[in-house]
Amino acid sequence: MVRAYSLDLRERVIAFLEKGKDTKSASEAFEVSQRTVQRWLKQKTEKGTLKPIQREFAYRKIDHEELKSYIEKNQINFCAR
């Protein structure tokens, strides 16, 4: 499972940029991609925060037994053409 970078790291990168450094040197110093640094900078200026964005809803796989009972309950026939 992919995890977001810590808020502490994000803040340190932005503080580094505020000292007059460029995104390439920040990328190399903190070992994150230059695009990630640019994205954090944009997020800071547009939203005013560096907190990782939480998805409102995460899709999950359906339980096979629940699916089976739903099909039986609703009399769904997948073989009909």
MOUR-V453616 format. One line per field, one symbol per residue. ss: DSSP state (h for helix, s for strand, l for the rest). psi: psi as a letter, one per 30 degrees, with the letter a starting at -180 (. if undefined). burial: # if it has 9 or more other ideal C-beta (glycine too) atoms within 8 Angstrom, else .. A space follows every 50 residues. Layout:
ss = ???
psi = ???
burial = ???
//
This chain:
ss = llllllhhhhhhhhhhhhllllhhhhhhhhlllhhhhhhhhhhhhhhlll lllllllllllllhhhhhhhhhhllllllll
psi = kklllleeeeeeeeeeefgglleeeeeeeghlleeeeeeeeeeeeefglg kkkkkekkklkkkeeeeeeeeeeghkjffk.
burial = ........######.##.....#.###..#.#...###.##.##.....# ................#..#...........
//
